[in-house]
Amino acid sequence: MTTTTEQGVSVQRSVTVKAGLEHAFNVFTDGFDTWWPRSHHIGKKPLMKAVIEPRAGGRCFGREPDGNDCQWGTVTTWDPPNRLVIAWQIDPSWQFEPDLSKASEVEVRFTAEAGEMTRVDLEHRHLERHGKDFEKVRVGVGGPGGWGGLLQMFGRTANVYHPSVKPVAFILAGNDSVADRAFIGVKPEDLWKRPTPQNNSMLWIYAHMATVRARMLNVLGDAYDPGLGDTFGRGAQVQDSESYPTATGPMPPSVQTVGDQLAFFALHDSYHVGQLAYVRKALGLPGVVG
């Protein structure tokens, strides 16, 4: 969501992780390098390590192979495990801006919820401080490669699972990553396009995956309803795209139970994420793996 308030132009995104408050905060900060993508780097050489220094006044930077640190922000508020504020010092040309008066702010709040869950709310505000070209920054941080996708990556790393279910969780996290990449660059009018009469559209496949995940969660006692009914269930007839929702929302999380059903569940999920990659290539877009 993008808004204009007393805080200026801002982008807000949220994610809920299956982890305690302190663990979630620590993964976001001390464990920043474990989830931050190597593609998100303003330096000229490859990103080797992503760092948030754990203190007010600490630097946020990417370290390159030769030891050079490319700073992109400064910690202005350090309040573990509840709150973190960073001055975003990247200008509309995606270069470092040393003047803090021209930096926007990224506030991240961590709120404990029932069942050892933590809600993480991120607001990137005061984007107008970047000057007349601030819209470039807003589009970048609010788009497909922006904070929404980054928080999903963080969530996959922060989630805590019972050791017996970690292999399944690993498969699902990988599937989520491939699915996210499959949608990058796909035109809105192509999301419901069927490459052949024998293939479903990308959004239909994705919604079917979400529906089956939700059903499995219900079988295992963890109620989850994506609000899709039987529209995308196994054997459902493909309808005109006008009768489908315009967006399916996030994928349901996995659970801390293991067994033959979960093994089949992971196989089912992997099968359909492969379909997403196939349909993407059929639409004339580059592959997402390899």
Solvent accessible surface area in square Angstrom, and as a share of the most:
residue,aa,sasa,rsa
1,M,140,0.62
2,T,57,0.33
3,T,38,0.22
4,T,108,0.63
5,T,77,0.45
6,E,174,0.78
7,Q,77,0.34
8,G,13,0.13
9,V,20,0.11
10,S,0,0.00
11,V,0,0.00
12,Q,39,0.18
13,R,56,0.20
14,S,49,0.31
15,V,17,0.10
16,T,61,0.35
17,V,1,0.00
18,K,41,0.17
19,A,3,0.02
20,G,19,0.18
21,L,42,0.21
22,E,114,0.51
23,H,77,0.34
24,A,0,0.00
25,F,3,0.01
26,N,72,0.37
27,V,18,0.11
28,F,5,0.02
29,T,2,0.01
30,D,101,0.52
31,G,14,0.14
32,F,5,0.02
33,D,41,0.21
34,T,94,0.54
35,W,12,0.04
36,W,20,0.07
37,P,23,0.15
38,R,104,0.38
39,S,94,0.61
40,H,65,0.29
41,H,42,0.19
42,I,41,0.21
43,G,21,0.21
44,K,207,0.88
45,K,98,0.41
46,P,92,0.58
47,L,11,0.05
48,M,111,0.50
49,K,99,0.42
50,A,4,0.03
51,V,27,0.16
52,I,6,0.03
53,E,31,0.14
54,P,77,0.49
55,R,130,0.48
56,A,66,0.51
57,G,42,0.41
58,G,0,0.00
59,R,79,0.29
60,C,0,0.00
61,F,4,0.02
62,G,3,0.03
63,R,87,0.32
64,E,8,0.03
65,P,78,0.49
66,D,89,0.46
67,G,46,0.45
68,N,74,0.38
69,D,41,0.21
70,C,21,0.12
71,Q,43,0.19
72,W,22,0.08
73,G,0,0.00
74,T,22,0.13
75,V,1,0.00
76,T,68,0.39
77,T,38,0.22
78,W,62,0.22
79,D,63,0.33
80,P,66,0.41
81,P,31,0.20
82,N,67,0.35
83,R,63,0.23
84,L,0,0.00
85,V,5,0.03
86,I,5,0.02
87,A,6,0.05
88,W,16,0.06
89,Q,5,0.02
90,I,10,0.05
91,D,32,0.17
92,P,20,0.12
93,S,80,0.52
94,W,96,0.34
95,Q,102,0.45
96,F,78,0.33
97,E,30,0.13
98,P,97,0.61
99,D,58,0.30
100,L,91,0.45
101,S,82,0.53
102,K,105,0.45
103,A,2,0.01
104,S,0,0.00
105,E,42,0.19
106,V,3,0.02
107,E,11,0.05
108,V,0,0.00
109,R,118,0.43
110,F,7,0.03
111,T,70,0.41
112,A,64,0.50
113,E,78,0.35
114,A,95,0.73
115,G,65,0.62
116,E,128,0.57
117,M,47,0.21
118,T,0,0.00
119,R,95,0.35
120,V,0,0.00
121,D,44,0.23
122,L,3,0.01
123,E,38,0.17
124,H,0,0.00
125,R,27,0.10
126,H,28,0.12
127,L,0,0.00
128,E,68,0.31
129,R,93,0.34
130,H,17,0.07
131,G,37,0.35
132,K,187,0.79
133,D,51,0.27
134,F,53,0.22
135,E,76,0.34
136,K,118,0.50
137,V,0,0.00
138,R,60,0.22
139,V,85,0.49
140,G,30,0.29
141,V,6,0.03
142,G,18,0.18
143,G,22,0.21
144,P,111,0.70
145,G,41,0.39
146,G,4,0.03
147,W,10,0.03
148,G,24,0.23
149,G,24,0.23
150,L,8,0.04
151,L,1,0.01
152,Q,63,0.28
153,M,72,0.32
154,F,0,0.00
155,G,5,0.05
156,R,54,0.20
157,T,56,0.33
158,A,0,0.00
159,N,35,0.18
160,V,71,0.41
161,Y,37,0.14
162,H,93,0.42
163,P,97,0.61
164,S,52,0.34
165,V,1,0.00
166,K,113,0.48
167,P,84,0.53
168,V,13,0.07
169,A,9,0.07
170,F,163,0.68
171,I,70,0.36
172,L,5,0.03
173,A,31,0.24
174,G,36,0.35
175,N,11,0.06
176,D,22,0.11
177,S,34,0.22
178,V,27,0.15
179,A,1,0.01
180,D,56,0.29
181,R,93,0.34
182,A,0,0.00
183,F,48,0.20
184,I,87,0.44
185,G,57,0.55
186,V,16,0.09
187,K,122,0.52
188,P,107,0.67
189,E,120,0.54
190,D,20,0.10
191,L,39,0.20
192,W,53,0.19
193,K,99,0.42
194,R,99,0.36
195,P,41,0.26
196,T,50,0.29
197,P,107,0.67
198,Q,155,0.69
199,N,30,0.16
200,N,40,0.21
201,S,3,0.02
202,M,0,0.00
203,L,16,0.08
204,W,15,0.05
205,I,3,0.02
206,Y,30,0.11
207,A,0,0.00
208,H,11,0.05
209,M,0,0.00
210,A,2,0.02
211,T,4,0.02
212,V,26,0.15
213,R,5,0.02
214,A,4,0.03
215,R,103,0.38
216,M,24,0.11
217,L,3,0.01
218,N,75,0.39
219,V,97,0.56
220,L,51,0.25
221,G,68,0.66
222,D,58,0.30
223,A,89,0.69
224,Y,65,0.25
225,D,118,0.61
226,P,38,0.24
227,G,62,0.59
228,L,17,0.09
229,G,55,0.53
230,D,110,0.57
231,T,41,0.24
232,F,0,0.00
233,G,3,0.03
234,R,210,0.77
235,G,67,0.64
236,A,29,0.22
237,Q,146,0.65
238,V,56,0.32
239,Q,89,0.40
240,D,99,0.51
241,S,41,0.27
242,E,154,0.69
243,S,69,0.44
244,Y,16,0.06
245,P,51,0.32
246,T,126,0.73
247,A,74,0.57
248,T,18,0.10
249,G,41,0.39
250,P,92,0.58
251,M,28,0.13
252,P,1,0.01
253,P,60,0.38
254,S,7,0.04
255,V,9,0.05
256,Q,88,0.39
257,T,57,0.33
258,V,81,0.46
259,G,36,0.35
260,D,129,0.67
261,Q,100,0.45
262,L,2,0.01
263,A,61,0.47
264,F,120,0.50
265,F,3,0.01
266,A,4,0.03
267,L,119,0.59
268,H,28,0.12
269,D,1,0.00
270,S,40,0.26
271,Y,133,0.51
272,H,22,0.10
273,V,11,0.07
274,G,39,0.38
275,Q,50,0.22
276,L,0,0.00
277,A,22,0.17
278,Y,112,0.42
279,V,1,0.00
280,R,16,0.06
281,K,125,0.53
282,A,50,0.39
283,L,38,0.19
284,G,67,0.64
285,L,48,0.24
286,P,92,0.58
287,G,40,0.38
288,V,21,0.12
289,V,106,0.61
290,G,124,1.20
